[in-house]
């Protein structure tokens, strides 16, 4: 499934984040399969309550559904607190980040 909501914004975040690594560091992250985790799971895309709700806007319920389905499909259970706008936003960004990395052959091993 392709997730489109704010995908260009998330792609810009990915590209900007990659610039923080040396060529060798980046190659090691890609080789080890850790680039996605490093970029999208070691920090927060949004950090403050209300910031996530604002970011999701009218797509909030759609995004909650995407997070729920993704976690059920990949982990067998929903682990994100779906009432927490920050957690939902960050998980959605994590999901889209995974998609972006998988779409770019230079970013996967």
C-alpha positions in Angstrom: 0.0 0.0 0.0 1.3 3.5 -0.8 0.8 6.1 1.8 0.5 9.6 0.3 -0.4 12.0 3.1 2.6 14.3 3.6 4.9 11.8 1.9 6.9 14.6 0.2 7.4 16.2 3.6 8.6 13.0 5.1 10.9 12.3 2.1 12.4 15.8 2.7 13.0 14.8 6.3 14.6 11.6 5.2 16.9 13.4 2.7 17.8 16.1 5.2 18.6 13.4 7.9 20.8 11.5 5.5 23.0 14.6 5.1 23.9 14.3 8.8 25.9 11.1 8.2 29.3 10.7 6.5 29.4 8.5 3.4 30.9 5.7 5.4 28.4 5.9 8.2 25.5 6.0 5.7 26.9 3.0 3.8 27.2 1.0 7.1 23.7 1.8 8.1 22.4 0.7 4.7 24.5 -2.5 4.7 23.4 -3.4 8.2 19.8 -2.7 7.4 19.6 0.0 10.1 19.0 3.1 8.1 15.2 3.1 8.7 15.6 2.5 12.4 18.2 5.2 12.7 16.3 7.9 10.9 12.7 7.1 12.0 13.0 5.3 15.3 15.7 7.1 17.4 14.0 10.4 17.7 10.7 12.1 17.4 9.2 13.7 14.2 6.8 15.5 16.5 7.2 15.7 20.2 4.5 17.8 21.8 0.9 17.0 22.6 -1.3 18.7 20.1 1.5 19.0 17.6 0.6 15.5 16.2 -3.1 16.4 16.0 -2.3 19.5 14.1 0.0 17.7 11.8 -2.5 15.0 11.0 -5.3 17.5 10.5 -8.4 16.1 8.9 -6.6 12.8 8.0 -6.3 11.8 11.7 -8.8 9.0 11.6 -7.3 7.6 8.4 -3.8 7.8 9.9 -5.0 6.0 13.0 -6.4 3.3 10.8 -3.2 2.9 8.9 -1.1 2.7 12.1 -3.6 0.1 13.6 -3.5 -2.0 10.4 0.2 -1.8 10.0 0.9 -2.9 13.6 -1.6 -5.7 13.5 -0.2 -7.0 10.2 3.5 -6.7 11.3 3.4 -7.3 15.1 0.1 -9.2 15.6 -1.1 -6.5 17.9 -1.5 -2.7 18.2 1.2 -1.3 20.4 0.8 2.4 19.7 -1.5 4.3 22.0 -4.0 5.4 19.4 -5.3 8.1 21.7 -1.9 9.8 21.8 -1.6 12.1 18.8 2.2 12.3 19.1 2.6 8.5 19.1 0.3 8.1 16.2 2.0 10.7 14.1 5.5 9.4 14.8 4.4 5.8 14.0 2.8 7.0 10.7 6.0 8.8 9.8 7.9 5.6 10.7 5.6 3.6 8.3 6.0 6.1 5.5 9.8 6.2 6.1 9.9 2.4 5.7 8.1 2.8 2.4 10.4 5.5 1.1 13.5 3.5 1.9 12.1 0.4 0.3 11.3 2.5 -2.9 14.8 3.8 -3.2 17.3 1.0 -4.3 20.3 3.2 -3.1 18.9 3.2 0.4 18.5 -0.5 0.9 21.0 -3.3 0.9 
